[in-house]
Amino acid sequence: MALKITVIGTGYLGATHAAAMAELGFEVLGLDVQPEKIEMLRRGEVPMYEPGLEELLRRHVAGIEGSTGRLRFTTSYEEVGAFGDIHFVCVNTPQKHGEYACDMSYVEAAFDALAPHLTRPALVVGKSTVPVGSAARLAQRLTAAAPAGADAELAWNPEFLREGLAVQDTLHPDRIVVGVAGVGAPPSDNWGRAEALLREVYAAPIAEGSPFVVMDYPTAELVKTSANSFLATKISFINAMAEVCEAADGDVVKLAEAIGHDERIGKKFLRAGIGFGGGCLPKDIRAFMARAGELGADQALTFLREVDSINMRRRGHMVELARDAVGGSFLGMRVAVLGATFKPDSDDVRDSPALNVAGQIHLQGGQVTVYDPKGMVNAQRLFPTLGYAESALEAVRGAHVVLHLTEWREFRELDPAVLAEVATERRVLDGRNALDPALWRKAGWTYRALGRPNA
């Protein structure tokens, strides 16, 4: 009998995972506690922008003409418990207010709501990013709350989605990590069954060559936070080098190119700029530091404090460069900000460096106008006092300085000569080192980028 899959939590991770599981041929039931989100998904609409996701969803949602009908949505845990053989928990683990640690309340609530409705042998699979040690605790919680004879077991299968590439990363992952109980000891029936079930779920990507790596709970939990910490370190390293380049009149772009040719280092994540943001990287490294402290291993991760500090310092540095560019004060100055999302191909503005810079300039008296191809609605909700334009051209109109802060392709393809006709002053600060300096200077702009010579 074919496996039936449920996905608990239909935010960014859950909606993507549910649609991908249907694409892989499984019957899928997605659950969320927000009825309005469920109604949207039932219409084949997604509550966020992610390239390819809505098309994938509409291909499988029941009731949509031409769909396979393999994907349905509900608000009922009772229905989920009766339906599924495998239950993927994909709820959020945000940073606690006023703390570095992550908030596990959503994950715990999902386990507590699901467990009593598990009426037959089932595998619960955690995909959320959690502090190391959580899986073992949740496994005990699951067993204690499940009905007698339900034979509920837990595996941990961390997600590695990149916003903007989530569909690709789910259907064709670069690795599949599975944490199960009892690894290192003689195989038990339980973890052997968990591994077998997940090999069946991921049979298609495994056949394509995606590595399938089985390990214990703690190691599986550490994979995601370790990977994010390494990437954050690499970004902050090149941004620290940008600071040195500015002091020494060096060029961080050429520096990154040279060191990137070393195969031990590689070229990815070596573009200096205003740093990283979003809903994962910042909160994950902070939660990792907090958990290391709880385990008595805080000294092992003290370097992450400097990684975080360098990252946040870049935002303030961009504000300083913009203030210097307009003569030392933002009062009476119009500032165009190109970009609101934390990265391109997303509408996610959580902890966005671009909006943080825009907000700081606004608080210092600047008249800020923001344009972003996909993030305008979310940006306006978060920063309602900023000005917003319907196009890059309108954002730049009358500006004394232009800040390029999110690396959208649309911005890289702008014609600086056209923008020059509407700007009050031709000054551009490239916070992503992604624009063509020669092209902008040829059109009469004063171009400056982080970590690069002015001329």
N, C-alpha and C positions, 0 to 999 in steps of 0.2 A: 504494500500500500504506500502511495506517495506521501512524503512528509508534508505536514501542514505547519506553517510558520506564523507566529504572531510577532508584532513589533510594538513595544510599549514606549510611548513617547514619539510624537510625530513632528518634532522640530527639524532643524537642519539635518542632523544625523539620522533620525528615525524615518523621516519622509524619504530620504535618499535610499536608506537601507531597504525599506519596504518596497519601493518601486524596483530596486535592483533585484530583490529576491523574486518578485513576480517575473521580471525579465529572464531570470534563470530557470523559470518554469514551475515555480512553486505556487500553491494557493496561499495567499497571505491575508492576514487580518491585522490592521493597524489600530492601535488604541491611543486615545488622548483624553485627558480630563476636561479639556476645553471644547465645548460643543461647537463653537463658532469655527474652530480650526478643523474639526471633523467635517462640518458642512462644506467648507472650502475644498477640502481634499476630495470629498465625494463628487464635487463638480469638476474635478481634474485640475484644480488650481493649487498653487503652492504659496505659502505665506512668506516666501523669501525669493530673492533672485539667485538662481544657480543655473548656469548654462546647461541646457539639455534635460533638466529635471522635469519640467512640466510636460514636455513631449513624452518622456519615458512614462510618467504617471498616467497620462491620458491613454497611453497604449494599453493599459492594463486595468484601469478602474472600472468596476462593474457599473453598468448602466449608461456608459458613454458609447455612443455609436462607433462600431468598428473595433472596440477594445476586446482583449482576451477575456475580461471579466474575472481575472485571477486575483484582483486586489480589492478588498473591501475595508471599511473603517467603522469603528464603533466607539462608544464611551463605556461599554459594559465589561467589567473584569470577569463577570460570570460567563459571558459569551466567549471571551478570550480563553478562559480556563478550559472550557468544553471543546474548543476548536483546535488548539495547538498541540503539536508534538514538541516543538522547540519555541521557546519564548525569548526573544532578544530584548533586553532592557537598554533603551537608548535615551534616557532622560538626562537632563542637564546637571552639571556639578559646578555651579558658579562659585566665585570667591566670596567668602563670608564678609559681611559688611564690617569694616574696621579691622579686619584681620588678613593675614596671608593665607590661612588654611581654607580649604574648599568646603562648601556646604553640601553635606551628604543627605540632607533631609529629603530631597526629591527621589533619590535612589532608594532610600530606606522606605519611603512611602509607597513606591512602586512594588517593592518586594512584599511589603506587608499587605497590600491590596491584592496582589496576585496569588500568593501562597495558599490562602484558604479555598481557592477555586480550582486548584490543580487536582482533578478527579482521576487521573490515570498517570502512569509513568511519563515523566516529562523532563526535558533538559532546559534549564534556565541559563541564558548566556548574557553575561554583562558586557556591554560595549562602552559604557561611560568611562571617562578618565577619572580614576579614583586614587586616593592615597594608598600606598603599599600596606597590606594587612587587611584591607577592606573585604576582599573576596572570602577569606577564611571566616571572617565574622559574619558576612552575609550568608555564607553556606549554612552556618549553624542556625541563623535566623530563619532561613528558608525551611530547613528540616523541622524546626520546632513549630512553625506555623502551618505547614502543609498537613492535610488530613492523613490519618493513618492509612498506609497502603498506597499513597500517591507516588512514592519512590521518586521524589524530586531531587535532582542533583544540579550542581552549578559548574559552569565553565566560564572562563574569562577570555574574551576575544576583543582586545582593544582596537579602536578605529584609528585610521591614519589618513583621514580625508583632508585634502587641501581645498579650501574654498575656491570656487572657479573651476575645479577639476574633480569634484566629488563623485560624479557619475562614473567617470573613467576610473577613479581610484577604487570604487566599490566593485565594479564589474571586472576590472583587470588590476588587482592589487599587486604592489611590488613585494609584499610578503603577507602571509596570514599567520598570526600569532594566536596560539590557543593555550591558555593556562588551565590545568586540571589538578584535582587533588590526587596525591599519592605518587607523583612522578619522582623517580629516584628509588622508589621501593618496588618490589615485585608488582607487576601490573594487576590492578584490581578490575573486577567486572565493571565497576562504575566508570572509572576514568577511561577504560578501554571503549566503553559504549559511547561516552561523550566525544572522544576523538573520532570514532567511526561515524557518528551522526554529523559532526561538523565537516568531516571529509566528504560526506554525501552532499551537504549544503554547498560546499565550495568546489564540487567536482569539476565544474567548467574552468574556473581560473587555474586550478591545480593542473588540469590537462594542458593548459596553455603554458605552464612553466612557473606559475607563482609558487614560491617556496612555502611549505606548510610546516611551521615550527611549533612543536609541542614542548611545554615546560610547566613548572610549578606555578601556583598562584602568584607568589611574590614577584617572581621574575617577569611574568606576563604583565603585572601591574606596573613594573618599573620600565618596561620597554618604551611606552608612550612618553612618559615624563623625561626619561633619559634622552630620547630622540629630540624632543622639543628643547630640552636644555642645551643640547649640543648645537642645534640650529641657532638658538638665541645667542649662544656664545660666539658663533661664527659671525653673525650679523654685528654684534657689539664689538667684536675684534676689529672688523674693517672700519667701523665707525670711529673707534679709538685711533686707528691709523689715519683716518681723515683729519682728526684733530691735530695729530703730529704733522701731517702734510701741510695743513694750513699754517702751522707755526714755522715750518721749514721751507715754505714755498714749493712743496712737492705736489705731485698729481696722484691722488688716490686711485683714479681710474686706471692709470698705467701701472701703478703698484699692484692693484688687484689682478690685472691681466697677467703680470709677470709671475706672481706667486701662484696664481691659479693653474699655470701650466705644470706645476708640481703635482703629480698624480696622488700624492699623499694628502694634498690639500684640496684640489679641485676648484672649479670656477664658480659653482653654485653658491648662492647666499654671500657673495663677496661684493655686492654693490652698495657702496656707502650712500647714506641718505639720512632721513629723519627718523629711521628706526622702525621697529615692528610694533604691531598692535593687534587688535582683534580679540575674539572671545576665548582663545586657547593659549597662545604662547605666553602672554604676560601672567595670566592667572595660574597656568600650569607650573611655571618655574617658581612662583611664589608659594604655591601649595607644596611643591617638592621640598623647598627650604623648610617650610613649617613642619612637614612630616619628618624630615631628617632630624630636626630639633627634638621632636617627640621621641624619636628612637635613640637619642643620644649621639647622633652622628652629624650634628650641625656643622662641625668644622670641615667635613668633607665637601660641603656645598657653599662655603662662605664666598667662593668666587662668583656665585650666581648673584650675590648682592651687587657686586660691581658690574656684572652684565646688565642687571636691571637699571642700575644707576646711569651707566653710559647711555642706555637706550632712552631713558627719560630726559637726560641732559640734551640730547639732540633736538628735542622739540623746543626747548628754551633757546638753544643756539640759533635755530631758524628764526625765532621771533627777534632775537638781537640783530641778526643780519638784515631782516626786513626793516627794523627800526632805523638802523644805520643807513640803509638805502634811501629812506625818505627824509634824511636830514636830522635824525635823532629824536623825533617825536611823531607819534601816529595821529595827533590831534589835527583834524581837518583833512586827513589823508584817506584816499580811497584805495583799498587793498582788494585785489582780485585773487581768490583762492580756487585753483583748479584741482578738484578732488575733495571728496568727503569720506569715502569709504577707506578702510584700513589697507585694502589692496584692490587691484582691478578685478573685473569679472565677478563682482559681488555687490550686494547692497548692504553689507554688514558695516555698521559704523561703531561697533563696540570698541572702546578704547582706541579710537582712530587717531593716529598722530596728526593727520590733516585737520580734523575738527578741533583737536586740542590746541594746535597752533592758531587756527582761526579764532577760537574762543579767547585765547590769551591776548591777541591783537585787539579784539573787540573791547575787552576789559580795559585796555590801555588807551582807548579813545579812537581807534581806527574804524573807518566805515568799511566793513567787510562784506563782500559779495561772493557767495560760493556757487559753484556749478559742479555737478557730478552726473555722469550718464545714467546711473542706476540708484544712487543713494540719497536722492533729494528728500523723499518722504521721511525716511528714517532720520536724516540729519535735521530736518525741520522739527521733528518731534523731540529730538534731544536738545537742539540749540535753536529755539524759536526766535531768539532776539537777533540772530544773524540775518543778513540779507541774502536772498537767493535769486538766481537768474536762470532762464530757460535754455541758455546756450553759453558756450565759452565766450563767444563774441560779446554777448550782453554782459557777462561777468566782467570782462576786461574794459568795457566802455567807461571812459573817464578815470581809469585806475592810474595811480601814481606808481604802483609796483604790482607785478604779477607773480604769484607763488604757485609753482607746479608741485603738488604734494601727493598725488596718487597717480601711479603709472598706467593710466588708461591708454590704449592704443589711439583713441580719438585725440588725445592731447599730443602724442608724439607726431601725429599727422597734421597738426594745425599749421596754417600758413602764417608765419610771423609777420609777413608784410601786410596781410589783411588786418591782423590784430593791431599793428602799429598805427593804422589809420584812425582807430577809435580810442586808443589809450592816451591819457594825458601826458604821461611820461613813459619812455620805453626802457623799463627796467624789469628784468625777469630773474627770479631766484629759483633754481632747479633743485628741489628738495629730494629728487630721486635719481639724479645723474642720468637721466634718460633722454633728454632733449639733445638736439644737434647744435652745439655751440656755434659752429661756423655759420649755419643757416640763420640763426637768430641774430648774430652779430652783423651778418650781411644785410639784414633788414633794418639795421640801425638800433638794435636793442643792446643795452648793457646787460651782459649775461654773467651770472655767477652761480656756481654750484658748490656744494659742500665738499671740502677737501681738494679743491682744484685751484690753480692759479687764476687770477682775475683776467689776465690778458691771454 
